[in-house]
Amino acid sequence: LCSSLGSPGYREMCARVLEYYLFLGGSLVLCLALFSGDVIRAIADPSYYSADRVVYWVGLGTLLRGTASITVASIHIERKTHYSAFVFGGAVVANVVLLWWLVPGHGMMGAAFAMVATYAAVGFAFLIIAARIHPIPYRYGKIATILMLMTIIHVASLWISHESLLLGLLEKLLLLGSFPLLLVAVGFFGPGDLQRARDLLGTMRGARA
């Protein structure tokens, strides 16, 4: 991102990087969430079988944490990094409060939900700050769409039966494959997105060279 600041259209590129990150990272999160239960049941004691319930939410929280590395770009470009201190300082306080509130009654799920809420708030705060000090045309509808579809697929996976391993794996593969297809169906990928993706990869390779 930093290497592209002098080039025309860098704001558009920053916005698209966030979308591609969410798509690729979201695919990985879904893959881990869908198949973690099978791995846990294959190698762990039965007392750990319920651990797969938390994988999606921890993955989603980690994905949201990563968005901050992109949305914080406006703050660094304008050299106003004190905003980051305020945002992350507030996030620490919020996370401690959420953990205190949620963990006693909900255990590991409470900790996972606290993580998701905290990093969602961090990302939202950076988007608000970016809009004020160095606007970048993030497409909020597409960001919401990809997060919503991820969660719908995860909820759908909870209905998969574990009685037949082969059938369960097939159903999970279908759910995972439906993710990009649903994004195409709702218009997430525009006509020029594939070409932009190729251009972005070329820019990154050139920067590394």
Summary of the structure (lengths in Angstrom):
residues: 209
radius of gyration: 19.1
end to end distance: 14.9
largest distance: 56.8
contacts: 586
relative contact order: 0.14
helix: 84%
strand: 0%
